[in-house]
């Protein structure tokens, strides 16, 4: 099918040349942080250096924590996590999961012009459902001229626990405008209740929409549908990658590499007292997927590959790369990788249960000064 021209939709084709940080950062629940700790985030202007696509070697620099769990109120947050972000109409629009002391899990929306102000930006809980819904992905689907929010929903009233759902809007900046959740798939995956599915991700090529997800057990899955049938009509699941639970866990993201007929997938892995990301590359979303930075010794992104060291986190966990476009093709510029992620220090990660880990959000950026 023919897509509308890219110039006819209200989305930016690039993000700002610099992620600006004000003299001091203020984040709810955290002390002010001097800008000197964050000068390393100022974007360097460097040539099209994409050696990492052949070597798998990437070096990062890190921000301090930019957004943390909100404090105060009758049910304060424990964590802010699973960020997805786009830059549109001169503002950053960030959606994330926030987990509260009571155990309630919802999605939250923040909008800001400067990352230094992100922690103090107004927070809007997306009350799309009265049960557990989390792990959002946001993008603009040009054929429908709508913004889509894809997420997982634990609806106890339907036999579809943690199934993929979506909401839409034509006004990204209005958190009250999102439609009520609709399931993308009406049945459990093959294997029934014994087969998990988690952290759903949509990306489109010229012919199809692809729904990608993991199952917390070393399996990475894909389903497809025709563009004209999206967001329904999905095929049966196809296994793309398989490994141990520790080596291939969750939080997969897949992108089109700008200027190249190649795709990049990153997937979170479990380490000892920390999490990190691995990467694979392919010529088509269906695969085959080739290892690029897929071991603990050569990861895509890990806290011990950050220089100078990021003292606030020992994990690089669920997040996404900042895109060079906001549409369904999910393009990223390989010479300018920036990764918005959730992090926590070792003491926080060893909390009694996962739901009490105090995740915060920061940014990794390529560091061309480290070779």
Secondary structure, 3 states (H helix, E strand, C coil): CCCCCHHHCCCCCCCCCCCCCCCEECCCCCCCEEHHHHHHHCCCCCCCCCCHHHHCCCCEEECCCCECCCCCCCCCEEEEEEEEEEEECCEEEEEEEEEECCCCEEEEEEEECCHHHHHHCCCEEECCCCCCEEEEEEEEECCCCEEEEEEEECCCCCCCCCEEEEEEECCCCCHHHCCCCEECCCCCCCCHHHCCCEEEEEEECCCEEEEEEECCCCEEEEEEEEHHHCCCCCCCCEEEEECCCCCCCEEEEEEEECCCCCEEEEEEEEECCEEEEEEEEECCCCCCCEEEEECCCCECECHHHECCCCCCCCCCEEEEECCCCCECCCEECCCCCEEEEEECCHHHHCCCCHHHCCCEEEEEEECCCCC
